[in-house]
Amino acid sequence: MSEANKRLEHLTRADLLGIRRGIEKESLRARPGGQLALTPHPAALGSALTHPHITTDFSESQVELITGVHAGVDSCLLELTEVHQAVYQTLHEMSCCGQSSEEERLWVGSMPCGLPTDETIPLGRYGHSNVGRSKSVYRMGLGQRYGRRMQTISGIHYNWSLPGVSSEQYFALIRNFRRHSFLLLYLFGASPALCSSFVQGRQHELQSLNSGTLYMPHGTSLRMGRLGYQSDAQASLAVSYNCLESYADSLQEALTRPYPAYEAIGVQNPGGDYNQLSTSLLQIENEFYGTIRPKRVIRSGERPLHALRERGVEYVEVRCMDLDPFVPVGIAAQTVRFLDVFLLHCLLSDSPPDTPEEIRALGQNQHLVAARGREPGLRLQTPDGGSRTLQDWGSELLEACAPMAAALDAAHGGEDYRAALDAARQTLAEPDSTPSARVLAAMAERFDNSYVGFVRQQSEATRALLLDLPYSAELAQRFAEQAAASLAEQARIEQADTLPFEAYRQQYLAPERMEV
């Protein structure tokens, strides 16, 4: 019996039923013709600063929908559906009563819709409080450092925890996840193509499908490849996940070390406007991009690194999942259940320490699978310095996941987890059944190989489906009350401010705020 299976036997039914999950889902607001909406975040949705379920990410145009913490997969997806309904009902009502000139849609693809020039993509605005201004200045810095277009990519973040798991065990999970997440890009990547406006003026290796669409023939997730959340600056980081201390020390160094290219930009321009929060390699912790993060719920005004150091890892955030354009809320229940199985396997399997050499190899594997994952015979680097085919390695991982799926089914009753694993096996064996291949096939069959044409139609169909779902008066009232309460809370925060913004910025970024 493997060590993973021995550890699995020590988990009780209560442990497995104690798994908690939550979803954060990003989507751009798009105009009916498939261009980015440049309008402000609708006030009827509440405050993007303080609303618990409806906010924005990088841009005013990028809505982020957030569930609470759930014991059940179905209840989690039900809440995600209800939040979508609230957004769509609001956009529809705004159009009907003349508050907007056209009814916007939520773009269902991870790669963005038609984009304007980089500098005209609107940054998220969160009011005039210090915390609200700092969020906007941070986004200005992201635009300065990486370009605004890169920040319009959208995805699904899956938050996951199991009771009784220590920080050391969560870091073991993270190391294994990073080794094996290539399989998730293959199975669930759904961004093999993009609108040419995304790469205008940039070097790339994409091939042309038509005048407005570029792609990789065997691509799975361009979002997770070289065109996604990448930079030369962050490539210089070799953050170790061997323990909380080494992880935190690596990040703190990046958060406090000045970076020459960012020093040249400066914190403020001569007119006094802010260009970025700081000139360090990372402005704040969230700027460090990765496929998975260790997380801890933070207190008001607390730095995430301080929270981790003081109270340990509380859950992990999976960040490599594309939006599924064939599913109304971007992720299917079967996919969520596979993630549960996969994460449990990563947690329970032996997890040797990482090395700088392995970290580099994992980055190369990620880029290979993102750009060429469905290529027959594709070989990936293994931790021992060798190589093996994606198909063989993926098949081995799926077989090792079988006991975890069986244990979860035994705890919950039924065979939903086994079915999720069987579906993954079939997708691995049949590359044409992957979401990325289905996207390209649909583009070719009905949309003259147009990425925008395909996602525009899928977005319209999703909008119609969600607007047709029952939307009770009680549900409408609940979201109306949440919106009003969030606006009142934003006003309270703004009225309570006493520090000048520059003093607040310096105080928040002080290195001692990250320490225990």
C-alpha positions in Angstrom: 0.0 0.0 0.0 1.3 3.5 -0.9 2.1 6.1 1.7 -0.8 8.2 0.3 -3.3 5.4 0.8 -2.0 4.8 4.3 -2.6 8.4 5.1 -6.0 8.3 3.5 -7.0 5.5 5.8 -6.3 7.7 8.8 -8.9 10.3 7.6 -12.3 9.8 9.1 -15.6 10.4 7.3 -16.0 13.6 9.4 -12.6 14.7 8.0 -13.7 14.2 4.4 -17.0 15.8 5.0 -15.1 18.7 6.6 -13.6 19.8 3.2 -14.6 23.4 2.6 -14.5 25.2 -0.7 -15.3 28.6 -2.2 -15.1 30.0 -5.7 -14.0 33.4 -7.1 -14.9 33.9 -10.7 -13.7 36.8 -12.9 -15.5 38.0 -16.0 -15.2 41.1 -18.2 -18.2 43.2 -18.9 -18.5 43.3 -22.6 -20.6 45.3 -25.1 -23.1 43.3 -27.3 -20.6 43.5 -30.3 -17.8 41.9 -28.3 -15.8 44.9 -27.2 -14.8 45.8 -23.7 -17.4 47.8 -21.8 -15.7 51.1 -20.6 -18.6 52.1 -18.2 -18.1 52.3 -14.4 -18.9 49.4 -12.2 -22.7 49.7 -11.8 -23.7 51.5 -8.6 -26.8 49.2 -8.4 -24.4 46.3 -7.7 -23.0 48.0 -4.7 -19.5 49.0 -3.6 -16.7 47.1 -5.3 -14.6 47.9 -2.1 -16.9 46.3 0.4 -19.5 44.0 -1.2 -19.0 40.5 0.0 -19.9 38.8 -3.3 -19.7 41.3 -6.2 -16.5 43.3 -6.7 -14.0 44.1 -9.4 -10.5 42.8 -10.0 -8.0 44.7 -12.1 -10.3 46.8 -14.2 -13.6 48.6 -13.6 -14.8 46.3 -16.5 -13.7 43.1 -14.7 -16.4 41.8 -12.4 -15.4 39.3 -9.7 -18.1 37.1 -8.3 -17.3 35.5 -4.9 -19.1 32.7 -3.0 -19.0 32.1 0.7 -17.4 29.0 2.2 -19.4 25.8 1.5 -19.4 22.2 2.7 -21.2 21.0 -0.4 -20.2 21.3 -4.1 -23.8 21.8 -5.2 -24.5 24.6 -2.6 -21.3 26.4 -3.7 -22.3 26.4 -7.3 -25.9 27.3 -6.4 -24.6 30.5 -4.7 -22.3 31.2 -7.6 -25.3 30.9 -9.9 -27.4 33.3 -7.7 -24.6 35.9 -7.8 -24.5 35.7 -11.6 -28.3 36.1 -11.7 -28.1 39.2 -9.5 -25.5 40.8 -11.9 -27.5 39.9 -15.0 -30.8 41.2 -13.5 -29.1 44.5 -12.7 -27.5 44.9 -16.1 -30.9 44.0 -17.7 -32.8 46.5 -15.5 -30.3 49.2 -16.2 -30.8 48.7 -20.0 -34.6 48.6 -19.7 -34.9 51.8 -17.7 -32.4 53.8 -19.9 -29.5 53.9 -17.4 -27.3 52.3 -20.0 -27.3 52.7 -23.7 -26.8 49.0 -24.4 -27.1 45.8 -22.3 -23.7 44.5 -21.3 -22.8 40.8 -21.1 -20.3 38.9 -18.9 -17.6 37.6 -21.3 -17.4 33.8 -20.8 -13.9 33.3 -22.1 -10.7 33.6 -20.1 -8.9 35.5 -22.8 -10.4 39.0 -23.2 -12.9 40.4 -25.7 -11.9 43.1 -28.2 -9.7 45.5 -26.3 -9.1 49.2 -26.8 -5.6 50.8 -26.6 -3.8 49.8 -23.4 -4.0 53.2 -21.7 -7.8 53.4 -22.2 -8.6 50.2 -20.3 -10.2 51.6 -17.1 -8.6 50.8 -13.8 -10.7 49.6 -10.8 -12.0 52.5 -8.7 -12.9 52.0 -5.0 -13.7 55.5 -3.7 -11.6 58.1 -2.0 -10.7 56.3 1.3 -7.1 55.4 1.9 -7.7 51.7 1.4 -9.8 52.4 -1.7 -7.1 54.7 -3.2 -4.4 52.1 -2.4 -6.3 49.5 -4.4 -6.4 51.8 -7.4 -2.8 52.8 -7.2 -1.8 49.2 -6.9 -3.7 48.5 -10.2 -2.0 51.6 -11.8 1.3 49.9 -10.8 0.3 46.6 -12.4 -0.5 48.5 -15.6 2.8 50.3 -15.5 4.7 47.1 -14.9 3.0 44.5 -17.1 0.6 46.5 -19.3 -3.2 46.7 -18.7 -4.1 44.2 -21.4 -2.4 41.3 -19.5 -4.5 42.2 -16.5 -7.8 41.7 -18.4 -7.4 37.9 -18.4 -10.0 36.1 -16.3 -10.1 32.8 -14.5 -11.6 30.8 -11.7 -9.9 30.7 -8.3 -10.8 27.6 -6.2 -10.3 27.9 -2.4 -10.0 24.6 -0.5 -9.3 23.4 3.0 -9.4 20.2 5.0 -9.8 20.2 8.8 -6.7 19.5 10.9 -4.2 20.2 8.2 -1.0 22.0 9.4 1.0 24.7 7.5 3.7 22.1 6.8 1.1 19.7 5.2 -0.4 22.5 3.1 3.1 23.4 1.8 3.6 19.7 0.9 0.3 19.9 -1.0 1.4 23.0 -2.8 4.7 21.4 -3.9 2.9 18.4 -5.3 0.3 20.6 -6.9 3.0 22.6 -8.7 4.5 19.3 -9.9 1.3 17.9 -11.3 -0.8 21.0 -12.3 0.1 20.4 -15.9 -2.7 17.8 -15.8 -5.2 20.5 -14.9 -4.1 22.7 -17.8 -4.6 19.7 -20.2 -7.9 18.6 -18.8 -9.6 22.0 -18.2 -7.6 24.6 -20.2 -10.1 26.4 -22.5 -8.1 29.3 -23.9 -6.3 28.0 -27.1 -7.1 31.2 -29.0 -7.4 34.9 -28.5 -8.4 38.2 -30.1 -5.5 39.8 -31.9 -6.1 43.0 -30.0 -4.6 41.4 -26.9 -1.1 41.1 -28.4 -1.1 44.2 -30.6 2.5 45.5 -30.5 3.8 42.5 -28.6 6.1 39.7 -29.7 4.4 36.3 -29.7 4.6 32.8 -31.2 0.9 32.5 -32.1 -0.4 31.5 -35.5 -3.1 33.2 -37.4 -6.6 31.7 -37.8 -8.3 34.6 -39.4 -7.8 38.4 -39.5 -8.8 38.9 -35.9 -7.9 35.6 -34.2 -4.6 34.0 -33.2 -4.1 30.6 -31.7 -1.8 27.6 -30.9 -2.9 24.5 -32.8 -2.3 22.2 -29.8 -2.7 25.0 -27.1 -4.7 24.4 -23.9 -4.5 27.5 -21.8 -2.8 30.5 -23.3 -3.8 32.3 -20.1 -1.3 30.2 -18.2 1.5 30.5 -20.9 4.0 33.1 -21.8 1.4 35.6 -22.8 -0.4 35.3 -19.4 0.7 36.4 -16.0 4.4 36.5 -16.7 7.2 39.0 -16.4 11.0 39.1 -16.6 11.0 40.6 -13.1 9.0 37.8 -11.5 11.0 35.2 -13.5 14.0 36.2 -11.4 12.2 35.0 -8.3 12.7 31.4 -7.2 10.3 31.2 -4.3 10.6 28.0 -2.4 7.6 26.2 -1.0 9.5 24.0 1.4 8.1 25.6 4.5 6.2 28.7 5.6 9.4 30.4 6.8 11.3 30.1 3.5 8.2 31.1 1.5 7.5 34.2 3.6 11.2 35.2 3.7 11.4 34.9 -0.2 8.3 37.1 -0.6 9.4 39.7 2.0 12.7 40.1 0.1 10.8 40.7 -3.1 8.5 43.1 -1.3 11.3 45.2 0.1 14.1 45.0 -2.6 14.0 48.0 -5.0 13.9 46.9 -8.6 15.8 49.3 -11.0 13.1 49.3 -13.8 10.4 50.2 -11.3 12.6 52.8 -9.6 12.8 54.5 -13.0 9.0 54.7 -13.0 8.9 56.2 -9.5 6.1 56.1 -7.0 4.8 59.5 -8.1 5.1 61.5 -11.3 6.2 65.2 -11.2 2.6 66.3 -11.0 2.0 64.3 -7.8 -0.1 61.5 -9.3 0.7 58.0 -8.2 2.3 55.5 -10.6 2.5 52.6 -8.2 2.5 51.7 -4.5 6.3 51.1 -4.3 9.4 50.6 -6.4 10.1 47.1 -5.1 10.0 44.0 -7.2 6.5 43.3 -5.8 4.2 46.1 -4.6 2.1 43.8 -2.3 1.8 40.1 -1.8 -0.9 39.6 -4.3 1.3 40.7 -7.2 3.2 37.4 -6.9 1.6 35.3 -9.6 1.4 31.5 -9.2 -0.7 28.5 -9.9 -1.6 28.1 -6.2 -1.2 30.2 -3.1 -1.2 29.5 0.7 -3.8 31.7 2.2 -5.1 32.9 5.6 -8.1 35.2 6.1 -6.7 38.6 7.1 -7.9 41.1 9.6 -8.8 44.7 8.7 -5.6 46.5 7.6 -3.4 43.4 8.1 -0.7 42.3 5.7 -1.2 38.8 4.3 2.4 37.8 5.2 1.8 38.8 8.8 -1.4 36.7 8.9 0.4 33.7 7.5 3.4 34.0 9.9 1.3 34.6 12.9 -1.5 32.1 12.4 -0.4 29.7 9.7 -2.0 28.5 6.4 -5.8 28.2 6.6 -6.5 27.1 3.0 -5.0 27.0 -0.5 -6.2 29.0 -3.5 -6.0 27.2 -6.9 -5.4 29.8 -9.6 -4.8 27.9 -12.8 -8.4 27.2 -13.9 -9.7 28.7 -17.1 -13.3 29.8 -17.4 -15.2 27.0 -19.2 -17.2 28.8 -21.9 -19.6 25.8 -22.2 -20.8 26.1 -18.6 -23.0 29.0 -17.6 -21.1 29.9 -14.4 -17.6 29.0 -15.8 -17.0 25.7 -13.9 -19.0 22.5 -13.7 -19.8 20.4 -10.6 -17.8 17.5 -12.1 -14.7 19.7 -12.4 -15.1 20.9 -8.8 -15.2 17.3 -7.7 -12.2 16.4 -9.7 -10.3 19.3 -8.0 -11.3 17.9 -4.6 -9.8 14.5 -5.6 -6.7 16.0 -7.1 -6.0 18.2 -4.1 -6.5 15.4 -1.7 -4.0 13.3 -3.7 -1.5 16.2 -3.6 -2.0 16.5 0.2 -1.6 12.8 1.0 1.2 11.9 -1.4 4.9 12.0 -0.5 6.2 15.5 -1.3 10.0 15.9 -1.4 11.5 19.4 -1.0 11.7 21.5 -4.1 14.9 22.8 -5.6 15.8 25.8 -7.8 16.4 23.3 -10.7 12.9 21.7 -10.2 11.3 25.1 -10.0 12.7 26.1 -13.4 11.6 22.7 -14.9 8.1 23.2 -13.5 7.9 26.6 -15.2 9.0 25.1 -18.5 6.4 22.3 -18.2 3.7 24.8 -17.5 4.6 26.8 -20.7 4.9 23.6 -22.7 1.4 22.3 -21.8 -0.2 25.8 -22.1 1.1 26.2 -25.7 1.3 22.5 -26.9 -0.5 20.3 -24.4 -2.5 18.4 -27.0 0.5 17.7 -29.2 0.9 13.9 -29.7 3.9 12.6 -27.7 4.6 15.8 -25.8 7.3 15.1 -23.2 7.6 16.9 -19.9 10.6 17.2 -17.5 10.4 15.0 -14.4 11.7 15.8 -10.9 14.6 13.4 -11.3 15.9 15.2 -14.4 14.4 12.8 -16.9 11.4 13.1 -19.1 8.2 11.3 -19.9 5.1 11.8 -22.0 2.2 13.9 -20.7 -0.1 11.0 -21.4 1.9 8.4 -19.4 2.5 10.8 -16.5 -1.1 11.9 -16.5 -2.4 8.4 -16.6 -0.3 7.4 -13.6 -1.6 10.4 -11.6 -5.2 9.6 -12.4 -4.8 6.0 -11.3 -3.2 7.2 -8.0 -6.3 9.4 -7.5 -8.7 6.5 -7.5 -8.6 5.7 -3.8 -9.3 9.4 -3.0 -12.3 9.4 -5.3 -13.6 6.2 -3.7 -13.1 7.6 -0.1 -15.0 10.8 -1.0 -17.8 8.8 -2.5 -18.0 6.6 0.6 -18.2 9.7 2.8 -20.8 11.5 0.7 -22.7 8.6 -0.7 -23.1 8.0 -4.4 -20.5 7.8 -7.2 -20.1 11.5 -8.2 -16.3 11.6 -7.4 -15.7 8.3 -9.3 -17.6 9.7 -12.3 -15.4 12.9 -12.2 -12.3 10.8 -12.2 -13.6 8.6 -15.1 -14.4 11.7 -17.1 -10.8 12.9 -16.6 -9.5 9.5 -17.8 -11.6 9.8 -20.9 -10.5 13.4 -21.6 -6.8 12.3 -21.2 -7.3 9.5 -23.7 -9.2 11.6 -26.2 -7.5 15.0 -26.8 -10.3 16.1 -29.1 -12.7 16.0 -26.1 -10.7 18.6 -24.1 -12.3 22.0 -23.6 -9.5 23.6 -25.6 -10.1 21.3 -28.6 -13.9 21.9 -28.3 -13.4 25.6 -28.4 -11.3 25.4 -31.6 -13.8 23.0 -33.2 -16.8 25.3 -32.4 -14.9 28.3 -33.8 -14.2 26.4 -37.0 -17.7 24.9 -37.5 -19.9 28.0 -36.8 -17.8 31.1 -36.5 -15.3 31.2 -39.4 -12.5 30.6 -36.9 -13.3 33.8 -35.0 -12.5 33.8 -31.3 -14.6 36.9 -30.6 -17.5 35.5 -32.6 -17.6 32.2 -30.7 -17.3 33.7 -27.2 -19.7 36.5 -28.1 -22.4 33.9 -29.0 -21.6 31.8 -25.9 -21.9 34.9 -23.7 -25.2 35.8 -25.3 -26.5 32.2 -24.7 -25.3 32.3 -21.1 -27.0 35.6 -20.5 -30.3 34.3 -21.9 -30.1 31.2 -19.8 -29.3 32.9 -16.5 -32.0 35.6 -17.1 -34.6 32.8 -17.7 -33.9 31.1 -14.3 -36.4 31.8 -11.5 -35.3 34.9 -9.6 -37.4 35.2 -6.5 -38.4 38.5 -4.8 -36.5 37.3 -1.7 -33.3 36.8 -3.7 -33.7 40.2 -5.3 -34.3 41.8 -1.9 -31.2 40.0 -0.4 -28.9 41.4 -3.1 -30.5 44.8 -3.0 -29.8 44.9 0.8 -26.2 43.7 0.3 -25.6 46.4 -2.3 -27.0 49.2 0.0 -25.1 47.9 3.0 -21.8 47.8 1.0 -22.3 51.4 -0.2 -23.0 52.5 3.4 -19.9 50.7 4.6 -17.7 52.4 2.0 -19.1 55.8 3.1 -18.3 54.9 6.7 -14.7 53.9 5.8 -14.2 57.1 3.9 -15.5 59.3 6.8 -13.3 57.5 9.3 -10.0 58.2 7.5 -7.7 60.6 9.3 -4.2 59.9 7.8 -3.1 61.6 4.6 -2.8 59.0 1.8 1.0 59.2 1.6 1.4 58.6 5.4 -1.1 55.7 5.0 0.9 54.2 2.1 4.2 54.4 3.9 2.8 52.9 7.1 1.1 50.0 5.3 4.2 49.1 3.3 6.6 49.3 6.3 8.6 46.0 6.5 7.7 45.5 10.1 4.0 45.2 9.1 4.9 41.8 7.5 6.7 40.4 10.5 5.3 38.8 13.7 
